[in-house]
Amino acid sequence: MILYCATPKNELNNRRPVVVAGDFTASGHILTAIGYSSKGYIVNDPWGNALTGYSDTEGTRLTYPYDYMDRVAGPNGGVWAHFIRKK
């Protein structure tokens, strides 16, 4: 799964956010990965916390476990990710 490869983590190690698209909602959604830990990716989710079904609308610096991200952002072995860099 692409989220486990070195590229996203390399971007995050260089303090560059990664915008990730996935099935966080029934119609799809994006969020921004801003870091990672041993427990999962640290994200800013503009709708709130997907792990609560978005009943919690605070989405700053959440940790989404790796298995959750694998399920919703890479179910077919790939993921849409945008890497933000200066020209």
Secondary structure by P-SEA (a helix, b strand, c coil): ccccccaaaaaaaacbbbbbbcccccccbbbbbccccccbbbbbcccccccccccccccccccccaaaaaaccccccccbbbbbbcc
